[in-house]
């Protein structure tokens, strides 16, 4: 059973990775959702395989917890699911925003336009000019050499 | 307790109070700010005289031994008095100056509020810094001053120079502040306390003290603009003059020596540190003095003089002894009064003449006699002429040097001489000689009287210095840990200090007279400093960092998918290494019991669906394949014995599917079609990466799953405790009780995501006529199938809500909890919306309302968590206590854990409906004007 679970986790994870590497942003999101599914399945599998739901009155081994599924991993999985949903929502909004501003959901095109934006940004506002104030008002004005040097 | 805390409270309250006053009525900002500064100064005086150095020491973060330990001892009183009283003078001055300044810059008058807010924030954090005795508390106030200084220096934020200067100040003082933190942590690691008085009792000289002390001292020296960190201070002159005056005399630069004085009980145990202070101090005096003699801009001269003056203070701490520690405090006091007066003088002169260059000014004594007299008193104090307060300051300096030996005495005399040279140059250049340029315009009395007031104080101190002496003695005693009797009276016998003073005057006079001889050398020094000085290194460093960031950025965006792989591959590598390094040696196949056949089938469907997702083309199919994988997973969870998870998984899967479609709706059909026709890149590299990733996941998962569960785990403990806390479902008990903090964190994250979604999506008015009409049209076209769905949805709405409530109420005893209840309720709302459209009963709650709902849920959960803290229990204690009897209302147990769960349910309901409502109310991308069509982009590319 654990071999089987591991196999399924691996298949989901691999498929998710494959989608993550696609050009289409929506597929990337599906990839992320699949990978988080793989994670939840893994968490659940790690504590289970032991028996019934951890709800009183307990079936099987009674109070000791034998034969009862691990409640802690379930709590964690619940948390992971809700957070996973919130993240999926956030990523979907990002896709919408990216589409609205770039007009495309193709990663190649987005990378191209990002590159162009970065270059035009570089040209428009040279960080060297921004970060380093001109050293004005330095040295004495009655020293013409110093004055021109400062201006330069 | 009140006398100690009142000054701090008043000082910290002043900034928000002034901000409020300024917002309500612009004109009141300055008077309110000045009144608060004056009140704070009075509170410090009153507190110091009545409390007599009392301390308030309360637990802050007890588990980390951090304490809120503040004391209004002499040391704190001195710096707090400086910060508040100079703050008062500066605000009075600024009330006039700032309006003129803003007029020159063409900025709205409302900007003054920002100025008062930050300068009072600075004042408040200085008072806090002065009083704090816990190293972490000091660090907090320290950083607060850095933030305030950043905004003050960059007050003229439209000028690139101001922004760059502010950034420089923030970098230099902020990066070194980290060293303060590291030094504190080193001391804590060795001695287990952050309290300076406690540390002073236990530290021993040695490498640890030298190392930690050096780190702390570097922070202090950088803030006081000592060599080699001095370069930020002249740059900070980009700020308006009142800011410069405050920063130099009583706030920013003073904070540095404040820190040194505060940790001096530790520092003075290490001779290495004292020697280092001497070296840095003398170097700063030399660098500051020489450069002050070469500068032409008024504020630049004063800035370099400040560097030199704090060099004197640092040297005094380095010399040590009673005169060193007590004299240092006295020197800071004197310098603050004199330097702020001189800065304000520079500001007034520039305001009156429109000129800020020494070479273009002169002969102003006739037109501005009061200003000339006031600043003459201040300048005389700085140069320590007799009958001024400064005379005693230098006397103590000389006395401290004499105690250490003749070499130091000679050096001290020479140093004091440079002060006279540049101060004379500044004052005589302004007020004596021929008038250069046009006659000054008349300036407001508010721009002159603060200078005169400070000048009078300097002269008063020269005649009757006892109050200043008392304060400095008290302050010095805190640093020195012994009484520091300093004697600020004139003596009629000839003390050696008097000879040294005379020598210093002679040196100064010689420097003034021989100016043509050394001018070239001094300018050369300044030029060399520009080429190889620390400022150059700072710039090179900044450029390097900038370039690095550019390179990384280009790498990041040039190939986005490559970057994904570049994250995945190293991760895989590390995981692989971990697997190799820690072999479990156990890989069992695990039996499949007959009862688990359905589970195996469900897992098979999950795997098949996941694989199918990799070659699905159309987005709708993709979404359906994804959700079928999710539903099968939920089924698998149910067979795993996790009904709660299964329930939430089903519901979340539905929501994700709906959300996916909602997003697709926002994107034009053509774009989606183009997208789905993109080639599914099945390059061998991608397939290989995916297979590798899957293989790693397999190895890790199989290895982990093969290890049999240990006998007694946390989980068994949780199961055992579940009935104790009146719960039936162990999972719910864990979520609401045992690990409630995790849940609290999680739901906070979810709330933040809701805010992010709502903000990012930006929505138009949801009920616009057009939209309703469009919805109506769509509905009419929707034929009979819709009608069936609609009636079913109508019928299902109430039952879903009932199920939600049942899940909530029952959750503690049986399957279900706040999460599933919230999701079920949201599902009911959403289902009805989908069926009925955005009209009438079907409309989703407005996004704002949903957000409010979500946050009220969070508030309930937080209240349940926090209230026990007020009742003396640990946060998140639930009532009734474990084992106590519970009141039942039907099957509902009245316990606070259920209330917590209700909070979660409300929050989840709010978040889910909010997110969906944001999506449905969003403008489809094609309509939003910011988008550029694909063709347009293409054209643009060809053109370029």
Boltz contact constraints between the chains, C-beta under 6 A:
constraints:
  - contact:
      token1: [A, 1]
      token2: [B, 590]
      max_distance: 6.0
  - contact:
      token1: [A, 1]
      token2: [B, 592]
      max_distance: 6.0
  - contact:
      token1: [A, 2]
      token2: [B, 590]
      max_distance: 6.0
  - contact:
      token1: [A, 2]
      token2: [B, 705]
      max_distance: 6.0
  - contact:
      token1: [A, 2]
      token2: [B, 706]
      max_distance: 6.0
  - contact:
      token1: [A, 3]
      token2: [B, 589]
      max_distance: 6.0
  - contact:
      token1: [A, 3]
      token2: [B, 590]
      max_distance: 6.0
  - contact:
      token1: [A, 5]
      token2: [B, 705]
      max_distance: 6.0
  - contact:
      token1: [A, 6]
      token2: [B, 698]
      max_distance: 6.0
  - contact:
      token1: [A, 6]
      token2: [B, 701]
      max_distance: 6.0
  - contact:
      token1: [A, 6]
      token2: [B, 702]
      max_distance: 6.0
  - contact:
      token1: [A, 6]
      token2: [B, 705]
      max_distance: 6.0
  - contact:
      token1: [A, 8]
      token2: [B, 603]
      max_distance: 6.0
  - contact:
      token1: [A, 8]
      token2: [B, 606]
      max_distance: 6.0
  - contact:
      token1: [A, 8]
      token2: [B, 607]
      max_distance: 6.0
  - contact:
      token1: [A, 9]
      token2: [B, 697]
      max_distance: 6.0
  - contact:
      token1: [A, 9]
      token2: [B, 701]
      max_distance: 6.0
  - contact:
      token1: [A, 10]
      token2: [B, 694]
      max_distance: 6.0
  - contact:
      token1: [A, 10]
      token2: [B, 697]
      max_distance: 6.0
  - contact:
      token1: [A, 10]
      token2: [B, 698]
      max_distance: 6.0
  - contact:
      token1: [A, 11]
      token2: [B, 607]
      max_distance: 6.0
  - contact:
      token1: [A, 11]
      token2: [B, 610]
      max_distance: 6.0
  - contact:
      token1: [A, 12]
      token2: [B, 610]
      max_distance: 6.0
  - contact:
      token1: [A, 13]
      token2: [B, 694]
      max_distance: 6.0
  - contact:
      token1: [A, 13]
      token2: [B, 697]
      max_distance: 6.0
  - contact:
      token1: [A, 14]
      token2: [B, 690]
      max_distance: 6.0
  - contact:
      token1: [A, 14]
      token2: [B, 693]
      max_distance: 6.0
  - contact:
      token1: [A, 14]
      token2: [B, 694]
      max_distance: 6.0
  - contact:
      token1: [A, 15]
      token2: [B, 610]
      max_distance: 6.0
  - contact:
      token1: [A, 15]
      token2: [B, 611]
      max_distance: 6.0
  - contact:
      token1: [A, 15]
      token2: [B, 613]
      max_distance: 6.0
  - contact:
      token1: [A, 15]
      token2: [B, 614]
      max_distance: 6.0
  - contact:
      token1: [A, 17]
      token2: [B, 690]
      max_distance: 6.0
  - contact:
      token1: [A, 17]
      token2: [B, 693]
      max_distance: 6.0
  - contact:
      token1: [A, 18]
      token2: [B, 614]
      max_distance: 6.0
  - contact:
      token1: [A, 18]
      token2: [B, 690]
      max_distance: 6.0
  - contact:
      token1: [A, 20]
      token2: [B, 564]
      max_distance: 6.0
  - contact:
      token1: [A, 21]
      token2: [B, 561]
      max_distance: 6.0
  - contact:
      token1: [A, 21]
      token2: [B, 686]
      max_distance: 6.0
  - contact:
      token1: [A, 23]
      token2: [B, 678]
      max_distance: 6.0
  - contact:
      token1: [A, 24]
      token2: [B, 675]
      max_distance: 6.0
  - contact:
      token1: [A, 24]
      token2: [B, 678]
      max_distance: 6.0
  - contact:
      token1: [A, 26]
      token2: [B, 619]
      max_distance: 6.0
  - contact:
      token1: [A, 30]
      token2: [B, 622]
      max_distance: 6.0
  - contact:
      token1: [A, 30]
      token2: [B, 626]
      max_distance: 6.0
  - contact:
      token1: [A, 34]
      token2: [B, 610]
      max_distance: 6.0
  - contact:
      token1: [A, 37]
      token2: [B, 633]
      max_distance: 6.0
  - contact:
      token1: [A, 42]
      token2: [B, 701]
      max_distance: 6.0
  - contact:
      token1: [A, 44]
      token2: [B, 640]
      max_distance: 6.0
  - contact:
      token1: [A, 44]
      token2: [B, 642]
      max_distance: 6.0
  - contact:
      token1: [A, 45]
      token2: [B, 705]
      max_distance: 6.0
  - contact:
      token1: [A, 46]
      token2: [B, 704]
      max_distance: 6.0
  - contact:
      token1: [A, 46]
      token2: [B, 705]
      max_distance: 6.0
  - contact:
      token1: [A, 48]
      token2: [B, 640]
      max_distance: 6.0
  - contact:
      token1: [A, 48]
      token2: [B, 641]
      max_distance: 6.0
  - contact:
      token1: [A, 52]
      token2: [B, 641]
      max_distance: 6.0
  - contact:
      token1: [A, 53]
      token2: [B, 641]
      max_distance: 6.0
  - contact:
      token1: [A, 53]
      token2: [B, 643]
      max_distance: 6.0
  - contact:
      token1: [A, 54]
      token2: [B, 719]
      max_distance: 6.0
  - contact:
      token1: [A, 54]
      token2: [B, 730]
      max_distance: 6.0
  - contact:
      token1: [A, 55]
      token2: [B, 728]
      max_distance: 6.0
  - contact:
      token1: [A, 55]
      token2: [B, 729]
      max_distance: 6.0
  - contact:
      token1: [A, 56]
      token2: [B, 728]
      max_distance: 6.0
  - contact:
      token1: [A, 65]
      token2: [B, 716]
      max_distance: 6.0
  - contact:
      token1: [A, 65]
      token2: [B, 719]
      max_distance: 6.0
  - contact:
      token1: [A, 69]
      token2: [B, 641]
      max_distance: 6.0
  - contact:
      token1: [A, 70]
      token2: [B, 715]
      max_distance: 6.0
  - contact:
      token1: [A, 71]
      token2: [B, 715]
      max_distance: 6.0
  - contact:
      token1: [A, 71]
      token2: [B, 718]
      max_distance: 6.0
  - contact:
      token1: [A, 71]
      token2: [B, 730]
      max_distance: 6.0
  - contact:
      token1: [A, 71]
      token2: [B, 731]
      max_distance: 6.0
  - contact:
      token1: [A, 71]
      token2: [B, 734]
      max_distance: 6.0
  - contact:
      token1: [A, 72]
      token2: [B, 714]
      max_distance: 6.0
  - contact:
      token1: [A, 72]
      token2: [B, 715]
      max_distance: 6.0
  - contact:
      token1: [A, 74]
      token2: [B, 642]
      max_distance: 6.0
  - contact:
      token1: [A, 74]
      token2: [B, 644]
      max_distance: 6.0
  - contact:
      token1: [A, 74]
      token2: [B, 645]
      max_distance: 6.0
  - contact:
      token1: [A, 74]
      token2: [B, 731]
      max_distance: 6.0
  - contact:
      token1: [A, 75]
      token2: [B, 731]
      max_distance: 6.0
  - contact:
      token1: [A, 75]
      token2: [B, 734]
      max_distance: 6.0
  - contact:
      token1: [A, 75]
      token2: [B, 735]
      max_distance: 6.0
  - contact:
      token1: [A, 77]
      token2: [B, 645]
      max_distance: 6.0
  - contact:
      token1: [A, 78]
      token2: [B, 645]
      max_distance: 6.0
  - contact:
      token1: [A, 78]
      token2: [B, 648]
      max_distance: 6.0
  - contact:
      token1: [A, 78]
      token2: [B, 819]
      max_distance: 6.0
  - contact:
      token1: [A, 79]
      token2: [B, 746]
      max_distance: 6.0
  - contact:
      token1: [A, 81]
      token2: [B, 648]
      max_distance: 6.0
  - contact:
      token1: [A, 81]
      token2: [B, 649]
      max_distance: 6.0
  - contact:
      token1: [A, 81]
      token2: [B, 652]
      max_distance: 6.0
  - contact:
      token1: [A, 82]
      token2: [B, 819]
      max_distance: 6.0
  - contact:
      token1: [A, 85]
      token2: [B, 652]
      max_distance: 6.0
  - contact:
      token1: [A, 86]
      token2: [B, 750]
      max_distance: 6.0
  - contact:
      token1: [A, 86]
      token2: [B, 753]
      max_distance: 6.0
  - contact:
      token1: [A, 88]
      token2: [B, 656]
      max_distance: 6.0
  - contact:
      token1: [A, 89]
      token2: [B, 659]
      max_distance: 6.0
  - contact:
      token1: [A, 89]
      token2: [B, 757]
      max_distance: 6.0
  - contact:
      token1: [A, 89]
      token2: [B, 915]
      max_distance: 6.0
  - contact:
      token1: [A, 90]
      token2: [B, 753]
      max_distance: 6.0
  - contact:
      token1: [A, 90]
      token2: [B, 756]
      max_distance: 6.0
  - contact:
      token1: [A, 92]
      token2: [B, 659]
      max_distance: 6.0
  - contact:
      token1: [A, 92]
      token2: [B, 663]
      max_distance: 6.0
  - contact:
      token1: [A, 93]
      token2: [B, 757]
      max_distance: 6.0
  - contact:
      token1: [A, 93]
      token2: [B, 760]
      max_distance: 6.0
  - contact:
      token1: [A, 93]
      token2: [B, 761]
      max_distance: 6.0
  - contact:
      token1: [A, 96]
      token2: [B, 663]
      max_distance: 6.0
  - contact:
      token1: [A, 96]
      token2: [B, 666]
      max_distance: 6.0
  - contact:
      token1: [A, 97]
      token2: [B, 760]
      max_distance: 6.0
  - contact:
      token1: [A, 99]
      token2: [B, 667]
      max_distance: 6.0
  - contact:
      token1: [A, 99]
      token2: [B, 925]
      max_distance: 6.0
  - contact:
      token1: [A, 100]
      token2: [B, 925]
      max_distance: 6.0
  - contact:
      token1: [A, 100]
      token2: [B, 928]
      max_distance: 6.0
  - contact:
      token1: [A, 100]
      token2: [B, 931]
      max_distance: 6.0
  - contact:
      token1: [A, 103]
      token2: [B, 931]
      max_distance: 6.0
  - contact:
      token1: [A, 103]
      token2: [B, 932]
      max_distance: 6.0
  - contact:
      token1: [A, 103]
      token2: [B, 934]
      max_distance: 6.0
  - contact:
      token1: [A, 103]
      token2: [B, 937]
      max_distance: 6.0
  - contact:
      token1: [A, 105]
      token2: [B, 675]
      max_distance: 6.0
  - contact:
      token1: [A, 107]
      token2: [B, 560]
      max_distance: 6.0
  - contact:
      token1: [A, 107]
      token2: [B, 561]
      max_distance: 6.0
  - contact:
      token1: [A, 111]
      token2: [B, 557]
      max_distance: 6.0
  - contact:
      token1: [A, 111]
      token2: [B, 560]
      max_distance: 6.0
  - contact:
      token1: [A, 114]
      token2: [B, 557]
      max_distance: 6.0
  - contact:
      token1: [A, 115]
      token2: [B, 557]
      max_distance: 6.0
  - contact:
      token1: [A, 127]
      token2: [B, 546]
      max_distance: 6.0
  - contact:
      token1: [A, 130]
      token2: [B, 160]
      max_distance: 6.0
  - contact:
      token1: [A, 131]
      token2: [B, 164]
      max_distance: 6.0
  - contact:
      token1: [A, 131]
      token2: [B, 542]
      max_distance: 6.0
  - contact:
      token1: [A, 132]
      token2: [B, 539]
      max_distance: 6.0
  - contact:
      token1: [A, 133]
      token2: [B, 161]
      max_distance: 6.0
  - contact:
      token1: [A, 133]
      token2: [B, 164]
      max_distance: 6.0
  - contact:
      token1: [A, 137]
      token2: [B, 297]
      max_distance: 6.0
  - contact:
      token1: [A, 140]
      token2: [B, 296]
      max_distance: 6.0
  - contact:
      token1: [A, 141]
      token2: [B, 296]
      max_distance: 6.0
  - contact:
      token1: [A, 141]
      token2: [B, 359]
      max_distance: 6.0
